[in-house]
Amino acid sequence: MNILLLSNYSIGCVPYYVNRAIEKLGYRVYPFSPDYNSDGWTKIPIDVNINDLINKIDSTVDLVLVVEASTGTKLFPQGLESVVAPTAWWGIDTHLNYRWHKEYANLFDVAFFAQKEYVLKARKYGVKNVSWLPLGCDEEIHGDKNLPRIYDVSFVGNLTQNRKQFFSQIGIPIHLQSNVYLDEMAKIYSQSKIVLNISAREDLNMRAFEAMCSGALLITQRIDAGIHDLFIEGKHFAFHDIYDAEKVIKYYLDNPDERKKIAMAGREEVIKSNKYSDRVKRIIELVNEKQFSINERQRKFASYKIFVQQSLIYNHRSFKLKNEAKLLRSEAFERNRFRTIFYIARFSICRLIERMEKMFKKNF
């Protein structure tokens, strides 16, 4: 199987692990990114035409997979409507970018969100092709390095103001580290008895899987986000409720046998079925299950809806593509003025509801 992988790639983000997972499964991967031109990745424009890439590859492409990274330049590949292979997209930060993710997903044959709750929301909104695909771990990178666990508690990640305030209120020394990735990050986890986790808007983040894989005890803020579908509280990990984090940490430091038992069970469970290779397998399974039809896709791309959806994406403040958004919106009006107005109105209402919901979620 030959897979064309496109991403706004950055080191240590999900596309890095997806690329490795594809290769581990024995498939041929051709990785492209607007941000990177090394380690096998080839630099492309943000609006690259996928068919131009396919034409430069000697082998037949069996799947076009676009994976979002959490940082870096956004990627808007063109020519999706005429690609002869199935197309799939994995949105990683849907808890932050649901506003445009639910529009972008419709451009692909199959789409995935890393945060479970937004799949149901998107389906109610009318996005029928989206499924849940949580994040994962890479055992070779994140696995236990068998190092002395010299840190009682650690946290690796960006130290936002909210996070600094949270850590300062805990009366236990915490090894805090920013701007370390891959092996360096994994080494810290393997040197830690406990990895304390907090997340942006209560998502099930990369840190949760990586910490468990390292053999440290994961103590994460109380969330839903699909964690109960994958792991069992008290068996594979522990929760804290922000205000009682210090109490929970002290309990597990004072009860090392229980801590080690949970940490080991968490490690075994995450390695058993929550690796990035498991996620890539799932993508391929769903792509194969779908009855792919290029004629059906071209009919979809001829509809007003695709144009209005793309205009709403490009109009997002992060992308600064106002002129492109205006042209796409004009095309949507020409194809079906009434339905375009209705779609934009419904989008605006959903956006208002989304803003209100975010107010009630802790954002670290």
N, C-alpha and C positions, 0 to 999 in steps of 0.2 A: 504494500500500500504506500502510495506517495502522497504526502500531506504538505500543502502550501500553508505555512504559518506566518501570519502577519500580526504585528503588535507595536504599540508605542512602548517599546522595550526599555527597561531600565534594570540594572543589576540587582539581584535579590528579589525581584518581583515575580509574580506568578508565571509570566511567559518564559522566564528562565527555566523554571522547573518543568513546564509543559514541554519545552523543547527537549530537555533531558529525558522526560518520560516517554515521548514518542520514540526516541532512539532506543531506549531500554526495551521497548516492546517489539523492536525489530523492524520498525517502519522507517521509510526514508522521509526526512523532513527538510524543507527548504524555508529557512527563517528570514523574514524581511522586517525592517523597522525604519521609521523616519529619524530615529534618534541614535542609531548604533551602526557601526560598520566594522565589527571585529567579532572574534570568537564564533565565526560561522554565520553571523548575521550580516545581511546586505542592506545598505541604506537605500531608502526609497522616498519619494515625495509623499506628503500626507494625503494627497488625492490621487495616488497611483491607480492606474487602470490594471485590474487584476489580470485581464486577458493578455496584456503586454508581458507580465511576468510569466504567465503560463507558456506563452509562445517562445520564451527564452529557455525553457526547461526541456531537456531531451525526452524525459519520461512523461507518461500520461499522469495527470494530477487526479487523484481519487477523492480528495477533500480539500476545500479551502476553509481554514480555521483561523478566525480572528479572535485574539485574546486581549482584553484590556489590561493595562498595567495601572497601578494606583497613582503613578506620577508620570510626568513627561508630556510630550506633544500628543495631541489627539490624532486619531487616524480615521480618515473617511475614504476608504477605497472605492473606486468607481468601477463600473462594468459588471456589478453583481448580477444584473438581470440576464446577462448573456453567457455567464460562466457555465461550462458544460458539466462541471462537477458539483456535487452538493456543497452548500455553504453553511457554516456554523459560526456562532459568536458566543463568547463567554464574558459576561459583564461581571467584573470583580467588585466594584464599589457601588453597588446598587443602593445601599443604604445612604450614600451621599449623592448619587447621581440618578435616582429613580426618575426624576423629571424628564431626562432625555433618554435614559435607558429603555423605557417602555416604548418609545418611538423607534429607537435604533434597532431593537430586536426584530421588528417586522421586516427589516430589509434582508433578513437571512432565512434560509429554509428551516433551520433549527437554532434556537437561542437558549442560553442558560444564564441564570442569576446565581451569584454566590450566596445571597441572603434569602432564606426561604420565604419569609413573610411577604416579600415583594412579588413573588411568583403569583400568589393568589390575587393580589391587588391588580397585577398586570392582566391576568386572565379576566377579571371582572371588567377591566378597562377595555378589553377586546383583543388582547394579544394572545392568540391561541397556540403559538408555537414555542412557548417558553417553559422551561423546566428548571428544577432546583439542582444545582451542582455546587456543593460546598467546597471550600478550600481544602488543603491537605498538607502532606509532608513529603520530604524526600529522605528516605531512610539513610542513604549513603552520606548525606550532608548533615541532617538533623539528628542522627542516631547517637546513642550514648557513646562517648569517647573513653569511658572508663577512667576518668580523671578524678582526683580527690575533690570532693564537693566542699570547696572552701568558702562558698557564699551561702549564708542561710537563706537569703531571699534576693532575687535579682529581677530586673526589668530592663529589656532592651527595646528601645523605640524612641520616637520623637518626644521630647519633653515640653509639651505645651504648657501654658500657664495653668490650666485646670489640673493637669497631671502633677505639676510641681506642687500645687497646693494640696492635692490628695496625698502625695508621698510625705510631705512635711508634717502632716497630721498623724502619721503612723510612728509610734515610738519604738520602732525596731529599725536597725540599720539595713538599708536596701542598697544593693549594688546597682547603680543606675548607669546605663551606657547608651549613647546615641551614635548614629552614623557608623555602625558596624553591621556587616552583612555576611551571609553564607557561612563559611567555616569559622570565622571569627565570632560571629553571633552564636553559632552552635556550640562552640567551645565554652562560652559563658554559661549557656544552659546546662551543659554537662558538668560544670563546676558548681552548680546550684542545687540546693536541697529543694527549694520552692521557686517557681516562677510565678510572680504576681501579675495578673493580667487585668487590664482595663481596655475599653475599646471605644471607638467613635460611634456614637448613636447605637450602642448595644448590639453590635454585629458580632458574629462568630468569625473571628479574625485569624490570620495566618499564625499569629503567636500561640494561639491555643493548641493547634496541631503540632507545631514545632516544639513547644515545651514538653508536651506529652511524649513525643518521639525521643527526646533526649534522656528520658528517665527521671526528670524532675517532677515534683508534684505540681500540677497546674491548679492554682487558686484563682478563679476568674470571677469577675463581677456577675451577679445574677442576671442572666439573660434567657431568652427563649431561642429565637433565631435558628431553630433546628438542632440545637445541641442535644436535646433529649432524644432525637431520632438516631443519634450516632453513639452517644455515651450515657452512662448511668452515674448520676451524682452520688458521691460517697463510695463508688466502686472504681471509677476511672479518673475522677477529678473532684474538686471541692469548689463550692461557691462562697463568695463574700458579698455582703450587701452595702458596700462602700463604707458605711458608718462603723461596721464591725470587722473590718479587714484586719486590724491589729489583733483582735481577739482570736480570729480564725487562724491567723499565722502562728500565734503563740501556741495554740492548741496542738498544731501539727509539728511544731518544733519540739514540744514537750512530749510528743508521742511518736518517736521515730519509727517504731515497728509498723504502726498504722499508716504513717506517711509513706514509708517505702512500699508497703503492700499496694496502696492505691496507685502510687506512681508507676510501679511495675505493671499493674493491670492496665493502666492507661496507655503505657508504652506498647504493650502487646496488642491492644485493641486498635490503636491508631495505625500500627504497622500492618495489621491483618487486612484492613479494608479501607483505609483512609489515606493512601498514598496518591501522589499525583498520577502515577501510572493507572491507578484505579479510576481516577477521574477521566483520563483520556480514553480508557476502555468504555466508559459510560457514554462519552460523546460519540464514539464510533458506533456503539450499539444503537443509540437513538437515531443516528443518521441512517443506519442500515434499515431500521424499522420503518422509517418514513418512506412513503411512496413518492420518490423524487420525480418531478416533472418540470422540465424547462419551460414547457408551454404554460403550465399553471403559474410559474414564477413570472413569466413575461406578461401574463394577463394582470397579475398583481401590480407589476411595475408600471403598467399603462394606466392605472387608476389614479384619480385625484389624490387618494389617501397617501400614497407614497410621497408625493410632492409636498403635501402639507406637513407630513411627518418629518421629512428632511428639513423643511424650512424651520420647524420648531427646534430641531436639533441645532442647526447652524445659528439660530438666533440666541442660543444659550450664551450667557455672559463670558463663559470660559473660552469660547471659540473665536469670537470677534470676526464672524463671517456674515455681517449684516447684509452686504450686497447680494451674496449668494442666497441668503434666506429670502430676501425680497423677490428675487427672480423665481425661486421655487414656489413661493406663495402665489405669485402672479399666475404661474402655470396651473396651480391647483384651482384657482378661481376660474380660469378659462375652461377647465375640464368639468367642474361642477361647483358653481358659485354657492348654492344653498348649502350643500353638504360640507363644503370647506368652512363656511361661517359656523355651522353647527359644531364641527370638529374642534375648531379653535375655541369656541365658547366652552365646550365640555372640558377641553384641556385646561382652560383657565380655572374652572371650578375645581378640578382635581388638584391643580397646583395650589390653590388656596387651602384645601383640606390637608394636603401634604405639609404645608408650612405650619399649620396648627398642630399636626401630629408630632412634628419635630420638636415643638416647644416642650413636650412632655417626656422627651428622651434625653437621658444624661449623655452629654457629649464631651468625651475626654480626648 
